[in-house]
């Protein structure tokens, strides 16, 4: 693909990604994407067979951004910590951040994106590659923590990587109710599980 073609494709994709911040998916139209980018209609259909394919790729980009951000936080924390206590305190801060009630929109979007994979095998495979990169990153980081002697050698780092992601996404079951649990109690339970099972 030429440099101009790559630039055009990226403008269309990034505009769609941004539109999903402000609009519901049903309101993201080809006409509005083209209006915002000033790009000809034929270009959109040169890169994607349908507006649906473009929107799905935009969701993958959004999910990838979450992956990069989440992985970066743990990676930075691991680089800065000198002791097990510092690392556990850092994990507690990450828990507070990811479990914050104000972040429920992020949890809803992740759940929607994961749900899209159920009946679309191509999307599932693409999303699976993005998700696998995050799980692999967390697995490597938990292996490093074990190698430093901060966590129990008996637990499986990959299982821990999936657990840390699952409890974040799982909080959505409380996001949908009116009588929500005490956020501090939830964070304390996560800290206890981490301390008892991994340490």
Secondary structure, 3 states (H helix, E strand, C coil): CCHHHHHHHHHHHHHHHHHHHHCCHHHCCHHHHHHHHCCCHHHHHHHCCCHHHHHHHHHHHHHHHHHHHHHHHHHHHHHHCCCHHHHHHHHHHHHHHHHCHHHHHHHHHHHHHHHHCCCCHHHHHHHHHHHHHHHHHHHHHHHHHHHCCCCCCCCCHHHHHHHHHHHHHHCHHHHCCCCCCCHHHHHHHHHHHHHHHHC
